[in-house]
Amino acid sequence: MTAVLENTHTPSVRAEGSRTVPLSRLTVVELRKLADTRAGLWLLIVIGLATVGTSAIMLGWSPDAEQTFEGFFGFGLLPSAVLLPVLGILSMTAEWSQRTALTTFTLVPARERVIVAKLAAGVIIAVASTVATLALAAAANLLGAALGADGSWDIAGSLIWQGLAVQIIFVLMGLGFGALLLNSPLAIVGFFALPMVWTILGSTIKALGTAAEWLDINTTTTAMSEPGMTGGEWARVGVSAAVWVLVPLVIGVWRVLRREVS
Amino acid sequence: MITVERLTKRYGAHPAVDDVSFTCEPGTVTGFLGPNGAGKSTTMRMICGLTPPTTGSATVGGTPYRRLGNPGRHVGVLLDASAQHSGRTGREVLALAALTMGIDRREVPRALDRVGLNATAGKRRVKAYSLGMRQRLGLALALLGDPAVLILDEPANGLDPEGIYWMRGLLRDFADRGGTVLLSSHLLREVEAVADQLVVIGAGKVVAQGSKAELLAQTGTLVRAADPAALAMVLERAGLTGTKTTDGGVVVPAGSEVIGRAAADAGLVLLELRPAGSGGLEQMFLTLTAGDSVKEAVR
C-alpha cells in the first residue's frame, strides 16, 4: 500500500527535477556564497569601512581644492580594487580548501556552469562596489562642500567607466588566480606578489623595459585613473589583461573541469 | 534504481576499482561493504560523476548522473560529512542547496528538524559541529530534494548508538516507501542490521554479492569443541578447512551433519554446532578482504 502512495508521489518530483538549474539561480547562489561565511562577510565589511576611510582621510587631511566628487571617487576605488579580488580568489579556492566542491558539483555536475556563475557573481560585485563608491563619494563631497571645501561635481564620464573596468579586471584576475592555484594562501600570495615582482624586474632590467610597458598590469592600469585614455593605453591594458587575467582563467577553468573531486 | 556496469578506475597501474558491477533496486537498502581503501568511496564518486571512470559506466534511474538536469531532486548524496565550509552555518548550507535545487526555503527548518538538529544548532557554524552533527546535517542535505535514491558513504561514522539506531529506521522507512538506498560501511554489523542486499568489495573487486539471506546461508557451520586441538585434527582428517573465530569456535564451510558425524566418529565432545549466520558472514568478510587494510595508501 505504501508503494502505491509512492507512485503517485514520484512523478511530480521528476517533472520539476529534470529541468536544468538556470544560470541566473546559480549566480544568485554564488553571490550569496561570497558573503555567507565569516571570511567573506568580514572581507566585505573591511572593504566598506576602508572605502569610508578614504573619504574620511580626504575630508580630514586633503587640501580643499582636491576635495571634489572626482577626487573622492578615484581614491575611494582603491580599497575595493585591492581587496575585492581576494573575494574572487576565495570564491574559487574555498570550494577545494573547504571541500565544498563535493556538494557544489554533486548538485550541479556541469562544472562549467558553476564557473560561469562565479565569474558573473564577480562582475556583479565589482559593479555593485563601483556604484556604492559613487554614492559614498557623493555623500563625502556634500559633506566636504558643507565644510567649505571645493565640492565640485565635475567628473569625466570616462573615469567612471575606466574605474569600473579596473574593478572588473582585478576581480576576474583574482578568480583566475584562484582557479589556477586552487589553494587560498598560495593564490592570494601569487596574486599580489607575482605582478609586483614583474614590476620590479621591469623597472630594474633595461632589456625588459618595453615588454614591461605592455605586460605589467600594475603599470598599464595606472592610465585608467586618468580621464580620456588613448587607444594605445587601452591596447596595453588589453595585452596585460590577456596575460594576467585570461591566461590564468583559461588554465584554471581547464583544471577545475578536469580535477577529481574527493 | 542504481546500475553500475563494469566500473574500473586506475591510478597509474594501480586499479582502485576493478570491474565492479551491481544494481540497487527500488525498495531495497544495499549495503556496500569493504575495508578502508577497498574502493567503496571511489565507486560512489564515480556513480555521482565526481570522478571519471577509466572504463565502465553507472546510471541512476537509467540516466548517467552528469546528465540529470537537477540531480538533487533525484538523488540524495552524502559522500563526506566533513566536506562543508567551516565558516557557514548549518542552516545556510541547506539554504544554499535549497536555492540551487529550486526548493522553497521553508523546507530548510523542516529538513533540520527531520535529522534532529534544532534551531540553535542550525544557527551555529559547521566549525562547531561534532562529527555526528555533521553526519546529520549531511543527511538533511541529502534528503532536502525529496529524492528517490540515496547514496551515502559511511553515514554512521561519528553517530552515537542512539543516532545509528535512528538512522537505520530512517533508511528502512525510506526504502519501504519505494526508495533506493546505497550505503557503504567498513563495519559489517552496522550494515547487516538494515540492508537487504550486500555487495562486498576487497582490493577494488567485488568478492561477494547477493541478498543478505543468501549470503548468510552460504556462510557454513560454526562448531566449538571442548578440545579445540582435537577438533582441528578431526577437521583436517575429514579434509575440511575451518577459520577460527575470535571466541574459540571454528567456522567450517560444510553442513552440520558432516561435521557432527566426523566428531562422533572421533568421540569428540562438541559444545556448539549451528549455522554460522552473521558470525560466519563476518568471517567470510574478513577472509575475502584480508590483507587490504595493510595496503591502505594515501592517494
Interface residues (C-beta under 8 A of the other chain):
Chain A: T2 A3 L5 E6 N7 T10 V13 R14 E16 G17 S18 R19 T20 V21 R25 L26 V28 V29 R32 K33 D36 T37 R38 A39 G40 A94 Q98 R99 T100 A101 L102 T103 F105 T106 L107 V108 P109 A110 E260 V261 S262
Chain B: G27 S41 R45 C48 G49 L50 T51 P52 Y65 R66 L68 G69 N70 P71 G72 R73 H74 V77 L79 D80 S82 A83 Q84 H85 S86 G87 R88 E92 V93 L96 A97 L99 T100 M101 G102 R125 L141 G145 D146 P147 A148 D176 R177 G178 G179 R299
